[in-house]
Amino acid sequence: MEKFTHLTGVAAPLPIINIDTDMIIPKQYLKTIKRTGLGTALFSEMRYNEDGSENPDFVLNKAAYRKASIIVAGDNFGCGSSREHAPWALLDFGVRCVISTSFADIFYNNCFKNGILPIVVTPEQLKLLMDDAERGSNATISVDLESQTIKGPDGGTINFNIDPARKQVLLEGLDDIASTLKESAEISSYEQKVSSARPWI
């Protein structure tokens, strides 16, 4: 998993509450178990018209946001079904950070398993960041995980909280298996002790 330390990029404003996982990646794209290739389907029902052409009014189709790496969204982002394809699609598009006032628990957990940083801020802070995001490519937002700060284009700084264990997972770029393997020496030692004490097992 790619490490997350510092990210500076364009933030796309999505001032919509209750963006669920079916909006992020509709069910017809769930047949694959590959984590790549889903970026084109991200928000497809809002991004494309019925004939497959781009909807020019959707934020990610606007020139300023085509390479957005941060999303600033309304409350309860990632609600709905537990599909891990949702963070896969975000990551494949190039999004490494989502900022909202709250997230659905399963989506929030899945973000950390895929190298995406979900940041919870207050409604007042979200309004400031949404205003920044609406400036388009003329303004960028910087996220520093080590110092737990978000800096806007005008130099304003917002501090955010994050569980220390989850923070370390992103800083080191560890998925669940890699995190477990960090303890391989202790695991091997334990297995040897059990084998000696209970050879019949």
Secondary structure, 3 states (H helix, E strand, C coil): CCCCCEEEECEEEECCCCCEHHHHCCHHHCCCCCCCCCHHHCCHHHHECCCCCECCCCHHHCHHHCCCCEEEECCCECECCCCCHHHHHHHHHCCCEEEECCECHHHHHHHHHCCCEEEECCHHHHHHHHHHHCCHHHCCEEEECCCCEEECCCCCEEECCCCHHHHHHHHHCCCHHHHHHCCHHHHHHHHHHHHHHCCCC
